[in-house]
Amino acid sequence: MKKNIILLTGLLLVINSFAQQNNEVEILKKTGKAFTEVAKKAIPAVVFIEVEKTIKSGGPVEDPFFDFFGDEFFRRFFEGRGYGFQPRQYKQSGQGSGFLISKDGYILTNNHVAGDADKITVKFKDGRKLQAKLIGTDPKSEIALIKVEGDNFPFIELGDSSQLEIGEWVIAIGNPFGLAETLTVGVVSAVGRSNIGITDYEDFIQTDAAINPGNSGGPLLDIEGKAVGINTAIYTRSGGYMGIGFAVPINMAKSIISQLKEKGSVTRGFLGVQLNPQDVDEDMAKSFGMDEAGGVLVAEVIPGSAAEKAGLQSGDIIVEMNGEKVRDNKSFRNTIAMMVPGTKVKFTVFREGKRITINAVIGKMDGETETAASDEKEDEGSKVAKIGVKVRDITPEIAMRFGYKEKDAEGVFIEEVMPGSPAENAMLRPGMLIISVNRTPVKNVGQFNKAIKEAVRGGRILLKVRNPQASWFVVVRPE
């Protein structure tokens, strides 16, 4: 009897072991099936992007090193000193990935993939090739939006990246090394990665899903097949995959997409506080009489800013924003920057042992790079013609870097001149300053754009420009 019981017990253990193994195999099969279903659904909406850009250089023929300095200032300096200048032009090509986010052809990708391209070609899984139009870019977050003409395109639904947790399955799809429709699987290694040095506004999802050159701009998907990120960069010492990839969270992209669709650029919110670099840890909190760590400490309030108007003060600790706890400087800065100017915000502030409520209206960030008189658009009933420069506010850092004396650092700084534009024809070059438009001084980007819009109606625009050595007038004839 005892022997029979032992045999029966052993048999039950064997049966249970087989059952567990079968159950585990079934779980693995279901997991694999889930990846397969995501692939079937998402891959048709992932595209291969080929870009082409015309590069112009004007360095000395004898020494290619000087191609880096191909502008009018260096041309004037070296001409007549034994260096022969001859403008040269060549095509530069690149590739990357992107994914459709709407049935009418909007495609999300990285700024470094399509941001400054002259020609963008999109290749679909079914072999079709379509020319895409650049809708807008945001270099500070590495996001670009392009569009192809057509309808009923397959597209990927946008998810909620704020719900991602470390250890969750994620799927990366793209075209690494030109190998179309490549899918890799991994997990979320970390969230909220910043201080990496890739973009100005960093809140990256880190993943070990294999990402390689050419994956840039492709989607990072959750297990339901929704886009939770845009694959952007890798950490590597060899140039290839090393197990650490970074993706822009899709929630950051959502607010940017709407602005790019509407106006082709991004205007960021500005509060006007300088935050203390050190996080509010327990020691810092106790120093201010607060019971727990958290929040951000206001070191200074910028005069005339939204913060000053709202009543924020140096020494305030902002612990909540619109009812949500404030984690740290990085997340606070990113959240404010993503707000549209004019947004009303309620802060809970710890000040002198008490919690108080402060209401603020977010202002507009100064110094944002804007395209001056970009492609023709309607603005208050008047058309703005293209002159072809990107400008930004001059800062002490820019002035020092480009050799301008303090007394000369005025106007707006030319960041880029579009090839073949009226600005290029008028010999405007990156690094110059524009200090007046039709003899009206301009002190910032806003004043410059307003002056250009008014001046363009006359058919020609008189600009006063300068480099570190001199200033002069030029006439630009807008298209």
C-alpha positions in Angstrom: 0.0 0.0 0.0 2.8 2.4 1.0 4.7 1.5 -2.2 1.6 2.3 -4.3 1.2 5.7 -2.6 4.8 6.5 -3.3 4.4 5.5 -7.0 1.2 7.6 -7.2 2.9 10.6 -5.6 5.8 10.3 -8.0 3.5 10.0 -11.0 1.6 13.2 -9.9 4.8 15.1 -9.6 5.9 14.1 -13.1 2.5 15.0 -14.5 2.6 18.3 -12.6 6.1 19.0 -14.0 5.0 18.3 -17.5 1.9 20.5 -17.0 4.1 23.4 -15.7 6.5 23.0 -18.7 3.6 23.0 -21.1 2.1 26.0 -19.4 5.5 27.8 -19.6 5.8 26.9 -23.3 2.2 28.2 -23.9 3.1 31.5 -22.2 6.2 31.8 -24.4 4.1 31.0 -27.5 1.6 33.7 -26.5 4.4 36.2 -26.0 5.9 35.4 -29.3 2.5 35.6 -30.9 2.0 39.1 -29.4 5.2 40.3 -31.0 4.1 38.8 -34.3 0.7 40.6 -34.1 2.4 43.9 -33.3 4.8 43.4 -36.3 1.9 42.7 -38.7 0.1 45.7 -37.6 2.9 48.2 -37.3 5.4 47.4 -40.1 3.2 48.7 -43.0 3.2 52.1 -41.2 7.0 52.3 -40.8 8.8 53.9 -43.7 12.3 54.2 -45.1 13.4 57.8 -45.5 16.0 58.9 -48.0 17.2 62.5 -47.9 19.3 64.7 -50.1 20.9 68.0 -49.3 23.0 70.4 -51.4 26.2 71.4 -49.7 28.0 74.5 -50.8 31.5 75.4 -49.8 33.8 78.3 -50.7 37.1 77.4 -49.2 40.5 77.8 -50.8 41.1 75.3 -53.6 44.7 74.6 -52.4 43.7 73.6 -48.9 40.3 71.8 -48.2 40.7 72.7 -44.5 39.4 76.1 -45.1 36.1 74.7 -46.5 34.9 74.9 -42.9 35.3 78.7 -43.1 33.5 79.2 -46.4 31.9 82.6 -45.7 32.3 86.1 -46.9 34.4 87.2 -43.9 37.1 84.6 -44.5 36.9 85.2 -48.3 37.7 88.8 -47.8 40.6 88.0 -45.5 42.3 85.4 -47.6 41.7 86.8 -51.1 44.9 88.4 -52.4 47.1 86.4 -50.0 47.9 83.5 -52.2 44.7 81.5 -51.7 42.4 80.8 -54.6 38.7 80.6 -53.8 36.3 78.7 -55.9 32.7 77.9 -54.7 31.9 74.2 -54.9 28.7 72.3 -54.6 27.9 68.7 -53.9 25.1 66.4 -52.9 25.0 64.8 -49.5 22.6 61.9 -48.9 21.4 60.2 -45.8 18.8 57.8 -44.6 16.6 56.9 -41.6 13.2 55.8 -40.5 9.9 57.3 -39.8 6.3 56.2 -39.1 2.9 57.3 -40.2 0.7 58.8 -37.5 -2.4 59.5 -39.5 -4.2 58.1 -42.5 -3.7 61.4 -44.4 0.1 61.0 -44.6 1.7 62.7 -41.6 5.0 61.0 -40.7 7.0 61.4 -37.5 10.7 61.2 -37.6 13.9 62.7 -36.1 15.1 66.2 -36.9 18.6 64.9 -37.7 17.0 62.6 -40.3 14.9 65.1 -42.3 15.3 68.5 -40.7 17.6 70.2 -43.2 17.0 68.1 -46.3 16.3 69.6 -49.7 14.7 66.5 -51.0 12.9 63.8 -48.9 11.8 60.5 -50.4 9.7 58.0 -48.5 9.7 54.3 -49.4 6.8 52.1 -48.2 6.7 48.4 -47.4 4.7 47.8 -50.6 7.5 49.3 -52.7 5.9 52.7 -53.4 8.2 55.8 -53.3 6.7 59.2 -52.6 8.2 62.6 -52.3 7.5 64.1 -48.8 7.1 67.7 -47.7 8.8 69.0 -44.6 6.0 70.4 -42.3 8.2 71.5 -39.5 11.1 70.6 -37.2 12.1 71.1 -33.6 15.8 70.6 -33.2 15.7 71.1 -29.5 13.7 67.9 -29.0 15.0 66.1 -32.1 11.5 65.8 -33.7 10.5 66.4 -37.3 7.1 66.1 -39.1 6.9 65.4 -42.8 3.9 64.6 -45.0 3.2 62.6 -48.2 0.1 63.3 -50.3 -2.6 60.7 -50.3 -5.2 59.1 -48.1 -6.0 55.8 -46.2 -2.4 55.2 -45.3 -1.8 52.6 -42.5 -0.7 54.4 -39.3 0.4 53.7 -35.8 -1.7 54.9 -32.9 0.1 57.0 -30.3 0.3 55.6 -26.8 0.9 57.1 -23.4 4.6 57.2 -22.5 4.0 58.4 -19.0 2.6 55.0 -18.1 5.8 53.2 -19.1 7.6 51.3 -16.3 11.1 49.8 -16.1 11.0 46.2 -17.3 8.1 46.5 -19.7 8.5 44.9 -23.1 9.1 47.4 -26.0 9.6 46.8 -29.7 11.8 48.9 -32.1 11.1 48.9 -35.8 13.2 50.7 -38.4 15.7 50.4 -41.2 19.1 49.9 -39.7 21.9 50.0 -42.3 19.2 50.2 -45.0 17.7 46.8 -44.0 14.0 47.5 -44.3 11.4 46.4 -41.8 13.7 45.3 -39.1 12.1 44.5 -35.7 14.0 44.1 -32.4 12.6 43.4 -28.9 13.8 44.5 -25.5 12.6 46.1 -22.3 12.5 49.6 -20.9 15.8 50.0 -19.1 15.1 53.4 -17.6 12.8 56.4 -18.0 13.4 60.1 -17.7 17.0 60.0 -18.9 18.6 63.5 -19.2 21.9 65.3 -19.2 23.0 63.0 -22.0 23.9 65.9 -24.4 21.8 64.8 -27.3 19.1 67.6 -27.3 18.2 70.7 -25.3 15.1 69.1 -23.8 15.8 65.5 -22.7 13.5 63.1 -21.0 14.5 59.9 -22.9 13.2 56.4 -22.6 16.2 54.1 -22.4 15.9 50.6 -23.9 18.0 47.6 -24.6 16.0 46.8 -27.8 18.7 46.8 -30.5 18.9 50.2 -32.2 21.5 50.8 -34.9 22.3 53.5 -37.5 19.2 53.9 -39.7 16.8 53.2 -36.9 16.6 56.9 -36.1 13.1 58.2 -36.4 11.4 54.8 -36.2 8.8 53.9 -33.6 9.3 52.4 -30.2 6.2 50.4 -29.5 4.6 48.9 -26.4 3.2 45.4 -26.4 -0.2 46.7 -27.7 1.5 48.1 -30.8 1.1 51.8 -29.8 4.0 54.2 -30.3 5.5 55.2 -27.0 8.7 56.7 -28.3 10.7 57.8 -31.3 14.0 56.0 -31.6 16.7 58.7 -31.6 20.2 57.8 -30.5 22.4 55.0 -29.2 25.2 55.0 -26.7 28.2 53.4 -28.4 32.0 53.3 -28.4 32.2 51.3 -31.6 29.5 53.0 -33.8 27.2 50.0 -33.4 24.7 48.5 -30.9 25.9 48.2 -27.3 22.7 47.6 -25.5 21.7 51.2 -24.7 19.3 53.1 -26.9 17.3 56.3 -26.4 13.9 57.3 -27.6 12.0 60.6 -27.3 8.9 59.9 -25.3 5.7 60.2 -27.4 4.0 62.4 -24.9 6.7 65.1 -25.5 6.1 64.7 -29.3 2.3 65.1 -29.0 2.4 68.7 -28.1 5.1 69.4 -30.6 3.2 67.7 -33.4 0.2 70.0 -33.1 2.4 73.1 -33.2 4.3 71.9 -36.2 1.1 71.2 -38.1 -0.2 74.6 -37.3 2.8 76.8 -37.9 5.8 74.6 -38.8 7.8 75.6 -35.7 7.6 75.3 -31.9 7.0 78.1 -29.5 8.0 77.2 -25.9 6.5 78.4 -22.7 8.6 80.5 -20.3 8.1 81.1 -16.6 11.1 83.2 -15.8 12.8 81.6 -12.9 16.4 80.4 -12.4 16.2 77.1 -10.5 18.8 76.1 -7.9 21.0 73.5 -9.6 20.9 71.2 -6.6 17.7 69.1 -6.1 15.6 69.7 -3.1 16.9 66.7 -1.1 16.1 66.1 2.6 18.9 68.4 3.8 17.9 71.2 1.5 14.2 70.7 2.5 15.0 70.9 6.2 17.1 74.0 5.7 13.9 75.7 4.4 11.7 74.1 7.2 10.0 71.7 4.9 9.2 68.2 6.2 10.0 66.2 3.0 12.2 66.3 -0.1 10.9 67.2 -3.5 10.0 70.2 -5.7 12.2 72.8 -7.2 13.9 75.7 -5.5 13.7 79.2 -7.1 17.1 80.8 -7.0 16.2 84.0 -8.9 13.2 85.5 -10.6 13.7 87.3 -13.9 12.4 90.9 -13.8 9.3 91.4 -15.9 8.7 87.7 -16.4 5.6 85.7 -15.9 7.0 84.5 -12.6 7.5 88.0 -11.2 4.0 89.0 -12.4 2.6 86.0 -10.6 4.4 86.8 -7.3 7.0 84.0 -7.2 10.1 84.9 -5.1 13.6 83.7 -4.6 13.6 81.0 -2.0 10.2 79.6 -2.9 10.0 75.9 -3.4 7.5 74.9 -6.0 6.1 71.5 -4.8 3.1 71.1 -7.1 2.0 72.2 -10.5 -1.7 71.9 -11.5 -2.2 69.4 -8.6 0.7 67.2 -9.7 3.9 66.8 -7.6 7.0 68.4 -9.0 9.8 65.9 -9.2 13.0 67.7 -10.2 14.4 70.6 -12.2 14.6 68.6 -15.4 11.0 67.5 -15.5 9.8 70.9 -14.3 11.7 72.7 -17.1 10.5 70.3 -19.7 6.8 70.6 -18.6 6.9 74.4 -18.7 8.7 74.5 -22.1 6.0 72.3 -23.6 3.2 74.6 -22.5 1.8 77.1 -25.0 2.3 80.7 -24.1 -0.8 82.0 -22.4 -1.5 78.8 -20.5 -2.8 79.3 -17.0 -0.9 77.3 -14.3 -1.6 76.8 -10.6 1.5 76.3 -8.4 1.6 75.2 -4.8 4.6 76.9 -3.2 6.3 76.4 0.1 7.3 79.8 1.5 8.4 80.6 5.0 6.9 77.5 6.6 3.6 77.7 4.7 2.0 76.3 1.5 0.5 79.0 -0.6 -1.2 78.9 -4.1 0.2 81.1 -6.9 -1.5 81.4 -10.3 0.6 82.3 -13.3 0.2 82.8 -17.0 3.0 81.2 -19.0 5.0 83.6 -21.2 6.9 83.0 -24.4 10.5 81.9 -24.3 12.9 84.5 -25.9 15.8 83.4 -28.0 14.0 80.6 -29.8 15.3 80.0 -33.3 12.7 81.1 -35.8 12.6 81.1 -39.5 12.4 84.7 -40.7 9.9 85.1 -43.5 9.6 81.4 -44.3 7.6 79.9 -47.2 4.6 82.0 -48.0 2.0 81.9 -45.3 -1.1 84.1 -44.5 -0.6 86.3 -41.4 -3.2 88.9 -40.5 -4.2 89.1 -44.1 -0.8 89.8 -45.6 1.5 87.4 -47.3 5.1 87.0 -46.1 7.7 86.4 -48.8 10.7 84.2 -48.2 14.1 85.8 -47.8 15.8 82.7 -46.5 17.5 83.2 -43.2 17.2 81.6 -39.8 18.0 84.0 -37.0 18.1 84.0 -33.2 18.6 86.5 -30.4 22.2 87.4 -29.8 23.5 86.3 -26.4 26.8 87.1 -24.7 27.9 83.5 -25.3 27.2 83.8 -29.1 28.9 87.2 -29.2 32.0 85.9 -27.5 32.2 82.8 -29.6 32.0 84.7 -32.9 34.3 87.5 -31.8 31.9 90.4 -31.3 32.7 93.2 -28.9 30.1 93.9 -26.2 29.2 97.2 -27.8 28.6 95.5 -31.2 26.5 92.6 -29.9 23.1 93.9 -31.0 20.4 92.9 -33.5 19.8 89.3 -34.4 22.3 86.6 -35.2 22.1 84.8 -38.5 22.2 81.1 -37.8 21.6 79.7 -41.3 21.2 81.0 -44.8 19.1 78.9 -47.2 20.9 77.8 -50.4 19.7 79.8 -53.4 17.7 82.2 -51.4 17.5 86.0 -51.7 19.6 86.3 -48.5 22.4 84.2 -50.0 22.2 86.2 -53.3 22.7 89.3 -51.1 25.9 87.8 -49.6 24.4 87.2 -46.2 26.2 84.5 -44.3 25.9 82.6 -41.0 27.6 84.4 -38.2 26.6 87.9 -39.3 24.3 90.2 -37.3 21.3 92.0 -38.7 21.0 95.3 -36.8 18.3 97.1 -38.7 15.5 96.6 -41.3 14.7 99.6 -43.5 16.6 101.7 -41.0 14.5 100.5 -38.1 16.7 99.0 -35.4 15.8 95.4 -34.4 16.8 94.0 -31.0 15.3 90.5 -31.1 13.7 87.9 -33.3 10.2 89.1 -32.7 11.1 92.7 -33.8 13.0 91.4 -36.8 10.2 89.2 -38.1 7.7 92.0 -37.7 9.9 94.4 -39.5 10.5 91.9 -42.4 6.8 91.4 -42.8 6.2 95.1 -43.1 9.2 95.8 -45.3 8.5 93.0 -47.8 5.5 94.8 -49.3 7.9 97.4 -50.8 9.6 94.8 -53.0 13.0 95.4 -51.6 14.4 95.3 -48.1 17.3 97.4 -46.8 19.3 95.6 -44.1 22.2 96.9 -42.0 24.5 94.0 -41.2 27.8 93.5 -39.5 30.6 91.1 -38.8 33.2 91.4 -36.1 35.2 94.0 -38.1 32.6 96.3 -39.8 29.0 97.1 -40.6 27.3 97.8 -43.9 24.0 98.0 -45.8 22.7 95.4 -48.2 19.5 95.3 -50.3 17.6 92.0 -50.3 14.9 91.5 -53.0 12.4 89.0 -51.6 10.9 86.3 -53.8 
